[in-house]
Amino acid sequence: MFTGLVEGVGKITATRRLTEGLRLEVAPPFSVEELALGESVSVSGACLTVVGIKGRVFQVDVSPETLGRSTLSVKKAGDPVNLERALRLGDRLGGHLVTAHVDAAGTLKERREGPEHLELTFELPESVAPLVIEKGSIAVDGVSLTVNAVRDQVFTVNIIPYTARDTTLAGLKIGDRVNLETDIIGKYVARILGAYLPAKSGLTEELLARHGFL
């Protein structure tokens, strides 16, 4: 479990195709001595297991499932990645509950730069769009953000200077793809209500409000 509060930006130093999946070598902004084999690290929003440590880098394996749902399949040496180590019991939960199990990849459609803040608008797949609500939480490349506005398959978030400086989000360009994880609570609510709703009724804010969830 993670919070979506990125600890720093690391860099992919090497990639290697496996029989099934992909191995990444990542140089973190913190000492690899702080890591242990078998522990989980969120790499741009994807929960991966540390399978090796050598020199100043750590290695993680990316499964076919994660490659199919995330942007890690196109990462190459030199690419920056957001990193967060797993939450410990007793830690402050400053962001929101993030599993780092990527739901799907989204695409940056617009970016608007103000005097200080950066506004980013993403398009997301129809399959996960109903799980994104205004003022709800979403993780974009592992960064916990609040949804400012949502319409159909498009949502907008605001990036404060601190987040722009300490994550990869400020470097995104129109057309870039990002890893998205919707709020885990919303997914459970959708699953539970889905058993009582007609197949095509859909999960809407109005429906959630009527049943006391909002």
MIKESE-518633 format. One record per residue (C-alpha): residue in three letters; residue number from 0; x, y, z. Coordinates in pm, 1 decimal. Layout:
// MIKESE-518633
ALA/NUM/X/Y/Z
...
This chain:
// MIKESE-518633
MET/0/0.0/0.0/0.0
PHE/1/119.2/352.1/-84.3
THR/2/8.0/712.4/-34.1
GLY/3/80.6/867.3/-373.6
LEU/4/332.2/1104.9/-212.6
VAL/5/637.2/1058.0/-434.2
GLU/6/970.2/1034.1/-250.9
GLY/7/1170.7/1143.3/-551.2
VAL/8/1241.8/1096.5/-918.3
GLY/9/1468.6/809.2/-1018.1
LYS/10/1606.8/712.4/-1356.2
ILE/11/1585.1/389.4/-1552.4
THR/12/1940.9/282.7/-1629.6
ALA/13/1871.4/-38.0/-1824.2
THR/14/1590.1/-256.6/-1955.8
ARG/15/1599.2/-624.0/-2047.8
ARG/16/1330.0/-838.4/-2203.4
LEU/17/1259.2/-1161.4/-2017.9
THR/18/1089.4/-1474.5/-2149.9
GLU/19/775.3/-1326.0/-2002.8
GLY/20/784.5/-964.6/-1897.0
LEU/21/1057.4/-707.0/-1855.5
ARG/22/1337.7/-631.8/-1608.4
LEU/23/1415.7/-271.3/-1521.6
GLU/24/1718.8/-131.2/-1346.1
VAL/25/1644.2/191.2/-1161.0
ALA/26/1876.4/442.4/-996.0
PRO/27/1682.7/599.3/-705.8
PRO/28/1740.0/942.8/-548.9
PHE/29/1792.1/765.8/-216.1
SER/30/2050.0/506.5/-113.2
VAL/31/1976.5/151.6/-231.5
GLU/32/2097.6/41.0/112.8
GLU/33/1755.1/148.7/236.5
LEU/34/1592.8/-119.4/19.3
ALA/35/1555.8/-491.8/85.1
LEU/36/1504.8/-777.0/-156.0
GLY/37/1136.9/-862.9/-184.8
GLU/38/1000.0/-525.9/-79.0
SER/39/757.1/-326.6/-291.1
VAL/40/832.6/1.0/-466.6
SER/41/590.9/211.0/-668.1
VAL/42/757.9/290.8/-1001.2
SER/43/554.2/562.2/-1174.7
GLY/44/243.1/420.1/-1015.3
ALA/45/310.7/48.8/-1064.1
CYS/46/380.0/-169.5/-761.2
LEU/47/693.5/-372.4/-835.0
THR/48/905.3/-609.6/-626.4
VAL/49/1275.6/-548.7/-573.0
VAL/50/1446.6/-860.4/-713.4
GLY/51/1805.5/-738.4/-714.8
ILE/52/2035.1/-468.2/-580.5
LYS/53/2372.5/-391.3/-731.5
GLY/54/2588.5/-84.8/-699.7
ARG/55/2362.0/218.0/-693.1
VAL/56/2063.5/63.4/-871.3
PHE/57/1784.1/-179.3/-788.9
GLN/58/1614.1/-424.7/-1021.4
VAL/59/1244.0/-497.0/-1060.9
ASP/60/1053.5/-737.9/-1285.1
VAL/61/743.8/-620.9/-1471.4
SER/62/483.8/-891.5/-1538.6
PRO/63/292.9/-925.7/-1867.8
GLU/64/-22.8/-805.3/-1688.7
THR/65/147.2/-482.6/-1577.0
LEU/66/304.4/-431.6/-1920.2
GLY/67/-39.0/-459.2/-2078.6
ARG/68/-202.0/-203.6/-1847.7
SER/69/74.8/49.9/-1794.2
THR/70/328.5/264.2/-1977.3
LEU/71/623.6/61.7/-1846.8
SER/72/630.9/-137.8/-2170.4
VAL/73/772.4/163.5/-2355.6
LYS/74/1015.3/287.5/-2090.4
LYS/75/1380.7/301.2/-2190.2
ALA/76/1716.5/377.1/-2033.5
GLY/77/1736.1/740.8/-1930.4
ASP/78/1363.9/785.1/-1865.4
PRO/79/1269.3/942.0/-1529.7
VAL/80/1024.7/761.7/-1298.9
ASN/81/841.3/859.2/-982.6
LEU/82/939.3/643.1/-685.7
GLU/83/768.7/569.6/-354.3
ARG/84/846.7/298.8/-102.8
ALA/85/561.7/111.1/61.8
LEU/86/366.4/267.4/346.4
ARG/87/451.7/146.2/696.7
LEU/88/193.5/100.4/970.0
GLY/89/199.6/418.0/1176.8
ASP/90/304.5/644.8/889.0
ARG/91/97.7/954.7/815.4
LEU/92/-140.7/908.2/524.0
GLY/93/-84.5/1241.9/353.0
GLY/94/-216.1/1150.7/9.6
HIS/95/-478.1/878.5/-32.1
LEU/96/-478.4/498.4/-21.7
VAL/97/-294.5/386.5/-335.5
THR/98/-238.4/20.1/-419.6
ALA/99/-11.1/98.1/-718.8
HIS/100/-210.3/-153.7/-921.8
VAL/101/-253.2/41.2/-1245.4
ASP/102/-607.2/42.0/-1386.7
ALA/103/-519.5/176.9/-1729.7
ALA/104/-309.4/428.1/-1919.1
GLY/105/-441.0/776.5/-1994.2
THR/106/-328.7/1044.3/-2238.3
LEU/107/-244.5/1409.8/-2174.5
LYS/108/-479.3/1620.5/-2388.0
GLU/109/-415.6/1973.3/-2257.0
ARG/110/-170.6/2156.7/-2033.0
ARG/111/-222.2/2509.2/-1911.2
GLU/112/61.6/2689.3/-1735.0
GLY/113/-30.7/2969.6/-1497.9
PRO/114/199.2/3203.2/-1303.4
GLU/115/261.3/2924.5/-1050.4
HIS/116/26.9/2629.3/-1093.1
LEU/117/7.0/2383.9/-1380.8
GLU/118/-327.7/2249.1/-1500.1
LEU/119/-328.4/1913.3/-1679.1
THR/120/-621.6/1751.6/-1859.0
PHE/121/-617.8/1378.7/-1933.6
GLU/122/-833.1/1145.8/-2136.3
LEU/123/-893.6/804.0/-1983.6
PRO/124/-1049.0/479.4/-2112.5
GLU/125/-1426.2/442.7/-2100.7
SER/126/-1391.5/137.8/-1876.8
VAL/127/-1257.1/339.4/-1580.8
ALA/128/-1420.0/677.7/-1649.6
PRO/129/-1720.9/614.1/-1419.2
LEU/130/-1482.0/571.3/-1123.6
VAL/131/-1345.4/926.3/-1151.6
ILE/132/-1548.5/1194.4/-972.5
GLU/133/-1501.9/1566.2/-911.4
LYS/134/-1302.6/1630.6/-590.0
GLY/135/-1220.6/1261.7/-570.9
SER/136/-868.6/1119.9/-565.5
ILE/137/-667.7/971.3/-850.1
ALA/138/-307.0/860.9/-888.7
VAL/139/-131.4/980.7/-1206.3
ASP/140/204.3/808.6/-1257.8
GLY/141/195.1/732.0/-887.1
VAL/142/120.9/1089.9/-776.3
SER/143/-183.0/1143.4/-552.8
LEU/144/-397.3/1420.8/-701.7
THR/145/-742.5/1572.2/-654.5
VAL/146/-974.7/1574.3/-955.1
ASN/147/-1074.9/1935.7/-1020.9
ALA/148/-1326.0/1864.1/-1294.8
VAL/149/-1449.8/1564.2/-1489.3
ARG/150/-1656.3/1531.8/-1806.6
ASP/151/-1725.3/1205.4/-1984.7
GLN/152/-1378.6/1053.3/-2040.8
VAL/153/-1177.5/1364.2/-1953.0
PHE/154/-1059.7/1492.9/-1615.6
THR/155/-846.9/1786.7/-1500.2
VAL/156/-598.0/1815.1/-1212.9
ASN/157/-395.6/2102.2/-1070.9
ILE/158/-21.8/2064.7/-1007.9
ILE/159/127.2/2286.0/-737.5
PRO/160/487.9/2407.4/-769.5
TYR/161/617.1/2152.5/-516.1
THR/162/468.0/1860.4/-708.8
ALA/163/588.4/2002.6/-1040.9
ARG/164/940.9/2028.6/-905.2
ASP/165/961.4/1690.4/-734.0
THR/166/782.1/1458.6/-979.8
THR/167/782.9/1387.4/-1352.5
LEU/168/445.4/1553.1/-1417.1
ALA/169/580.6/1894.8/-1517.5
GLY/170/773.9/1732.7/-1801.2
LEU/171/468.4/1577.3/-1964.8
LYS/172/390.1/1680.5/-2322.1
ILE/173/62.2/1666.8/-2513.5
GLY/174/6.5/1308.5/-2623.9
ASP/175/219.2/1154.3/-2348.4
ARG/176/65.2/853.3/-2177.0
VAL/177/48.8/810.2/-1800.1
ASN/178/-42.4/536.2/-1554.0
LEU/179/-378.6/587.0/-1383.0
GLU/180/-518.4/434.7/-1066.3
THR/181/-867.2/530.0/-954.8
ASP/182/-972.1/544.7/-590.2
ILE/183/-988.0/195.3/-438.0
ILE/184/-1295.7/285.3/-230.7
GLY/185/-1484.6/381.8/-546.0
LYS/186/-1395.0/49.9/-706.6
TYR/187/-1534.9/-147.4/-414.1
VAL/188/-1853.3/60.6/-412.1
ALA/189/-1895.5/2.8/-786.1
ARG/190/-1844.0/-370.4/-742.1
ILE/191/-2094.0/-396.1/-456.7
LEU/192/-2361.3/-182.5/-623.0
GLY/193/-2307.0/-358.6/-954.0
ALA/194/-2468.0/-671.1/-812.2
TYR/195/-2792.1/-479.9/-752.6
LEU/196/-2807.3/-267.4/-1066.9
PRO/197/-2925.6/-346.6/-1419.1
ALA/198/-2629.3/-431.9/-1641.5
LYS/199/-2638.5/-107.3/-1837.8
SER/200/-2745.0/137.9/-1569.0
GLY/201/-2389.5/253.5/-1490.3
LEU/202/-2241.6/406.7/-1175.9
THR/203/-2303.6/782.2/-1158.6
GLU/204/-2253.0/1058.6/-901.9
GLU/205/-2631.5/1097.0/-880.4
LEU/206/-2669.2/727.1/-799.8
LEU/207/-2397.9/738.6/-532.2
ALA/208/-2554.9/1046.3/-373.8
ARG/209/-2899.2/884.1/-371.5
HIS/210/-2761.4/585.2/-180.9
GLY/211/-2573.0/799.2/70.9
PHE/212/-2216.7/748.0/-56.5
LEU/213/-2166.3/1120.4/-136.9
